[in-house]
Amino acid sequence: MTSTATLPPAGAGAPATRRPGEVDNRAAYAGFALAYVLGHGAAAASHGDTPLLGLPGWLPVTLLGTGLTTGIVLATLAAVRAQRGATAPELLSGRLLAAAWIAAFTALALAITGLTSVLGAPELQSVLWPAGSGIVVGLLYLAEGAVRRNVLHYGLGVWLALTSAAALSLDAPGLYGVLAVAGGGAYTLATALEHRRLRSLAGPSQH
């Protein structure tokens, strides 16, 4: 009788409404959106035979690098917060996904360095890095979305990988423009959709 009386009612409490390991990607998506729009947008506006803006070469790179770094930090913090209360298998999955980012970008750096060295065309780095980064990030999102059962994250990965690969067929101004519009726009849309996704997960706690 006593033990039965002390049991909480079924379904009570917020922890039952949101599984451990659920990552809130809104801040990271917003950071990456700014990086794509400002960084790649500035590069697109300052390249070509008749550039729209006479920007110094370091500015687009700085804008992109700052935005990407901010997005990575925010994504890491969100992933760490999501690991609280996670099971051992979920913790292992999180660590393996984090290691995959390091391995993937190390492989990309080696591939670009080797390719431009063999071809004797170091200027290709300005094209291969933006597109290659988009492809790598997209494929990593595919893996994360599958592991975390996050369809939005998975879909964003598909879009980033395909558009970044397709952009390689364009000249430098066009490539940067596609990345700014397609990539930045996708991240902006994903930020709004992520808000809706999280609200749908938290919905049952209100009843």
Phi, psi and chi 1 to 4 in degrees:
 res  aa     phi    psi   chi1   chi2   chi3   chi4
   1 MET       -  -46.4  -68.3  -70.1  -68.5      -
   2 THR   -65.7  -45.5  -56.0      -      -      -
   3 SER   -65.8  -34.1   60.2      -      -      -
   4 THR   -68.1  -36.9  -57.5      -      -      -
   5 ALA   -69.1  -24.8      -      -      -      -
   6 THR   -89.7   -7.9   57.4      -      -      -
   7 LEU   -71.5  136.6  -70.6  174.5      -      -
   8 PRO   -71.6  151.9   26.2  -33.2      -      -
   9 PRO   -62.5  149.7   22.6  -33.2      -      -
  10 ALA   -60.9  135.8      -      -      -      -
  11 GLY    80.8    1.3      -      -      -      -
  12 ALA   -80.1  148.4      -      -      -      -
  13 GLY    94.5  146.0      -      -      -      -
  14 ALA   -67.9  -33.1      -      -      -      -
  15 PRO   -56.8  -28.0  -26.8   35.2      -      -
  16 ALA   -75.4  -13.0      -      -      -      -
  17 THR   -94.2   -9.1   65.4      -      -      -
  18 ARG  -145.1  115.9 -171.6  167.1  172.5  175.7
  19 ARG   -68.5  146.5   62.3  177.5 -179.3  -95.6
  20 PRO   -60.4  148.7  -22.5   32.8      -      -
  21 GLY    90.9   -0.6      -      -      -      -
  22 GLU   -75.2  120.4 -165.3   65.2   54.6      -
  23 VAL   -98.3  131.6 -179.8      -      -      -
  24 ASP   -90.1  104.8 -178.3   -8.8      -      -
  25 ASN   -93.4    5.3  -66.0  -61.4      -      -
  26 ARG   -59.3  -49.4  -73.3  174.9  -65.8 -179.0
  27 ALA   -64.1  -41.6      -      -      -      -
  28 ALA   -65.7  -43.6      -      -      -      -
  29 TYR   -59.5  -43.2  -73.9  165.9      -      -
  30 ALA   -64.1  -40.0      -      -      -      -
  31 GLY   -63.6  -43.6      -      -      -      -
  32 PHE   -68.0  -34.4  -75.3  125.5      -      -
  33 ALA   -61.4  -45.5      -      -      -      -
  34 LEU   -63.7  -39.8  -72.6  174.6      -      -
  35 ALA   -60.6  -45.1      -      -      -      -
  36 TYR   -68.1  -46.3  -91.4   64.1      -      -
  37 VAL   -68.0  -48.1  171.7      -      -      -
  38 LEU   -76.3  -47.8  -63.1  179.6      -      -
  39 GLY   -68.1  -58.3      -      -      -      -
  40 HIS   -70.3  -32.4  -68.7  -43.7      -      -
  41 GLY   -64.1  -42.8      -      -      -      -
  42 ALA   -65.0  -38.0      -      -      -      -
  43 ALA   -65.5  -41.5      -      -      -      -
  44 ALA   -64.5  -38.9      -      -      -      -
  45 ALA   -73.8  -20.1      -      -      -      -
  46 SER  -108.1    6.2   58.9      -      -      -
  47 HIS  -112.2  168.0  -80.3   74.8      -      -
  48 GLY   101.2  174.7      -      -      -      -
  49 ASP   -67.9  -35.4  -63.9  -28.6      -      -
  50 THR  -127.5   75.9   56.8      -      -      -
  51 PRO   -63.0  145.9   23.3  -32.9      -      -
  52 LEU   -72.1  -33.3  -62.8  176.0      -      -
  53 LEU  -130.8  141.4  -60.2  173.9      -      -
  54 GLY   -94.0   71.9      -      -      -      -
  55 LEU   -91.5  146.5  -59.7  176.3      -      -
  56 PRO   -64.0  149.2   21.7  -31.5      -      -
  57 GLY   -61.9  -26.9      -      -      -      -
  58 TRP   -78.3  -20.0   56.4  -94.6      -      -
  59 LEU   -67.1  -50.4 -176.7   56.8      -      -
  60 PRO   -59.0  -39.9  -24.5   35.3      -      -
  61 VAL   -63.8  -41.9  176.3      -      -      -
  62 THR   -65.0  -43.9  -58.5      -      -      -
  63 LEU   -62.0  -44.4  -69.2  172.9      -      -
  64 LEU   -65.7  -46.9  179.4   63.6      -      -
  65 GLY   -62.9  -41.2      -      -      -      -
  66 THR   -64.4  -44.1  -58.5      -      -      -
  67 GLY   -65.7  -42.2      -      -      -      -
  68 LEU   -65.8  -41.6  -68.6  178.5      -      -
  69 THR   -61.9  -43.5  -59.4      -      -      -
  70 THR   -61.5  -44.9  -59.1      -      -      -
  71 GLY   -62.4  -41.1      -      -      -      -
  72 ILE   -65.1  -43.2  -69.3  172.0      -      -
  73 VAL   -62.2  -45.1  170.0      -      -      -
  74 LEU   -65.0  -38.7  -67.9  172.2      -      -
  75 ALA   -65.9  -39.5      -      -      -      -
  76 THR   -64.8  -44.4  -58.7      -      -      -
  77 LEU   -62.2  -40.7  -67.7  175.7      -      -
  78 ALA   -64.7  -40.6      -      -      -      -
  79 ALA   -66.3  -39.0      -      -      -      -
  80 VAL   -64.6  -43.5  169.5      -      -      -
  81 ARG   -62.2  -36.2  -74.0 -167.1  -63.0  -91.1
  82 ALA   -70.7  -19.7      -      -      -      -
  83 GLN   -78.2  -10.5  -65.8  -57.9  -50.0      -
  84 ARG   -65.4  123.8  -63.1  170.4 -175.6  167.7
  85 GLY    82.4    4.2      -      -      -      -
  86 ALA   -76.1  156.8      -      -      -      -
  87 THR   -77.4  168.6   63.4      -      -      -
  88 ALA   -59.5  -44.4      -      -      -      -
  89 PRO   -61.9  -37.5  -25.0   35.4      -      -
  90 GLU   -68.1  -37.7  -70.7  170.5  -26.5      -
  91 LEU   -63.6  -41.2  -71.1  172.2      -      -
  92 LEU   -64.1  -42.7  176.8   58.8      -      -
  93 SER   -60.1  -41.1  -64.6      -      -      -
  94 GLY   -63.2  -42.0      -      -      -      -
  95 ARG   -66.7  -40.3  -65.5 -169.9 -175.0  101.8
  96 LEU   -65.9  -38.8  -68.4  176.2      -      -
  97 LEU   -65.5  -39.5  -71.9  172.2      -      -
  98 ALA   -63.4  -42.1      -      -      -      -
  99 ALA   -65.9  -31.1      -      -      -      -
 100 ALA   -63.2  -35.8      -      -      -      -
 101 TRP   -61.4  -45.1  -79.4   80.2      -      -
 102 ILE   -64.1  -46.7  -60.7  173.2      -      -
 103 ALA   -64.1  -41.5      -      -      -      -
 104 ALA   -65.5  -44.9      -      -      -      -
 105 PHE   -75.4  -27.4  -86.8   95.8      -      -
 106 THR   -65.5  -43.8  -59.7      -      -      -
 107 ALA   -63.2  -40.0      -      -      -      -
 108 LEU   -63.0  -43.8  179.2   64.0      -      -
 109 ALA   -61.4  -43.7      -      -      -      -
 110 LEU   -64.9  -41.3  -68.2  172.8      -      -
 111 ALA   -65.3  -45.0      -      -      -      -
 112 ILE   -67.9  -42.8  -68.3  176.4      -      -
 113 THR   -61.9  -45.4  -58.8      -      -      -
 114 GLY   -66.1  -43.6      -      -      -      -
 115 LEU   -64.4  -47.3 -178.7   61.7      -      -
 116 THR   -68.1  -29.0   54.7      -      -      -
 117 SER   -71.9  -44.5  176.5      -      -      -
 118 VAL   -64.9  -40.5  168.7      -      -      -
 119 LEU   -79.4  -12.7  -64.5  177.2      -      -
 120 GLY    65.0   35.0      -      -      -      -
 121 ALA  -133.5   74.1      -      -      -      -
 122 PRO   -62.6  -20.9   21.4  -32.8      -      -
 123 GLU   -67.2  -17.1   67.5  -82.8    3.7      -
 124 LEU   -66.5  -18.8  -73.7  178.0      -      -
 125 GLN   -60.0  -32.6  -66.8 -165.5   32.1      -
 126 SER   -67.6  -18.2   63.4      -      -      -
 127 VAL  -101.0  -42.6  171.9      -      -      -
 128 LEU   -69.1  -35.7  -66.0  177.6      -      -
 129 TRP   -65.7  -50.1  -93.1  112.6      -      -
 130 PRO   -61.9  -47.2  -22.5   34.1      -      -
 131 ALA   -70.1  -42.8      -      -      -      -
 132 GLY   -62.4  -39.2      -      -      -      -
 133 SER   -63.3  -41.4  -63.5      -      -      -
 134 GLY   -63.3  -39.7      -      -      -      -
 135 ILE   -64.9  -46.7  -65.8  171.5      -      -
 136 VAL   -63.4  -46.3  167.1      -      -      -
 137 VAL   -61.5  -41.6  169.6      -      -      -
 138 GLY   -60.8  -43.6      -      -      -      -
 139 LEU   -67.9  -35.9  -65.7  177.5      -      -
 140 LEU   -66.6  -38.5  -71.9  169.2      -      -
 141 TYR   -63.1  -37.0  -82.2    7.1      -      -
 142 LEU   -57.8  -47.1  -75.7  173.7      -      -
 143 ALA   -64.6  -46.1      -      -      -      -
 144 GLU   -63.2  -43.0  -69.6 -179.3  -12.6      -
 145 GLY   -62.4  -38.6      -      -      -      -
 146 ALA   -68.2  -44.0      -      -      -      -
 147 VAL   -66.7  -40.9  170.2      -      -      -
 148 ARG   -92.0    1.2  -65.9  171.4  177.0  158.3
 149 ARG    56.5   42.6  -57.2 -179.0  -63.5  -79.6
 150 ASN  -109.5  100.1 -173.8  -27.1      -      -
 151 VAL   -66.1  -36.5  177.8      -      -      -
 152 LEU   -62.6  -46.8  172.5   60.1      -      -
 153 HIS   -62.1  -42.0 -155.3   63.9      -      -
 154 TYR   -62.3  -47.4 -173.6   94.3      -      -
 155 GLY   -63.3  -38.2      -      -      -      -
 156 LEU   -62.9  -38.7  178.5   59.3      -      -
 157 GLY   -63.0  -42.4      -      -      -      -
 158 VAL   -59.2  -47.3  171.3      -      -      -
 159 TRP   -63.1  -46.4  177.9 -101.6      -      -
 160 LEU   -63.5  -43.2  -69.4  174.3      -      -
 161 ALA   -63.9  -45.0      -      -      -      -
 162 LEU   -70.6  -45.3  -67.4  178.9      -      -
 163 THR   -68.8  -36.1   54.1      -      -      -
 164 SER   -67.1  -39.7  -62.2      -      -      -
 165 ALA   -67.5  -41.9      -      -      -      -
 166 ALA   -65.6  -31.3      -      -      -      -
 167 ALA   -65.8  -20.5      -      -      -      -
 168 LEU   -65.0  -17.9  -78.0  170.7      -      -
 169 SER   -81.9   -1.9   62.4      -      -      -
 170 LEU  -106.1  158.4  -57.6  173.6      -      -
 171 ASP   -69.2  169.1  -66.6  -28.0      -      -
 172 ALA   -51.8  -49.6      -      -      -      -
 173 PRO   -62.1  -42.4  -20.5   33.0      -      -
 174 GLY   -66.2  -40.6      -      -      -      -
 175 LEU   -59.0  -48.7  179.1  143.2      -      -
 176 TYR   -64.9  -36.6  -65.3  128.7      -      -
 177 GLY   -65.0  -43.2      -      -      -      -
 178 VAL   -62.7  -43.7  167.1      -      -      -
 179 LEU   -63.9  -39.3  -66.8  177.2      -      -
 180 ALA   -66.7  -45.9      -      -      -      -
 181 VAL   -78.6  -52.9  174.8      -      -      -
 182 ALA   -69.8  -45.0      -      -      -      -
 183 GLY   -73.7  -50.6      -      -      -      -
 184 GLY   -63.0  -40.1      -      -      -      -
 185 GLY   -64.9  -39.4      -      -      -      -
 186 ALA   -64.9  -41.7      -      -      -      -
 187 TYR   -65.9  -38.4  -88.7  117.1      -      -
 188 THR   -63.8  -45.5  -58.6      -      -      -
 189 LEU   -64.0  -41.0  177.2   60.3      -      -
 190 ALA   -63.4  -33.0      -      -      -      -
 191 THR   -61.7  -44.3  -57.1      -      -      -
 192 ALA   -68.1  -42.6      -      -      -      -
 193 LEU   -68.6  -31.5  -65.9  178.4      -      -
 194 GLU   -64.4  -37.4  177.5   74.4  -11.5      -
 195 HIS   -61.2  -43.9 -179.8   69.3      -      -
 196 ARG   -66.2  -39.5  -68.0 -179.8   57.3 -174.6
 197 ARG   -62.7  -44.4 -175.3 -176.7   74.2   87.0
 198 LEU   -67.4  -37.3  -65.8  172.2      -      -
 199 ARG   -64.3  -37.3  -75.1 -173.3   61.6 -175.8
 200 SER   -67.6  -34.1   68.8      -      -      -
 201 LEU   -71.0  -34.9  -67.8  175.8      -      -
 202 ALA   -85.7   -8.3      -      -      -      -
 203 GLY   -54.5  -46.1      -      -      -      -
 204 PRO   -60.5  -23.8  -25.9   34.5      -      -
 205 SER   -69.4  -15.3   64.3      -      -      -
 206 GLN   -84.3   -8.9  -61.2  173.2   -1.7      -
 207 HIS  -100.8      -  -61.8  -70.9      -      -
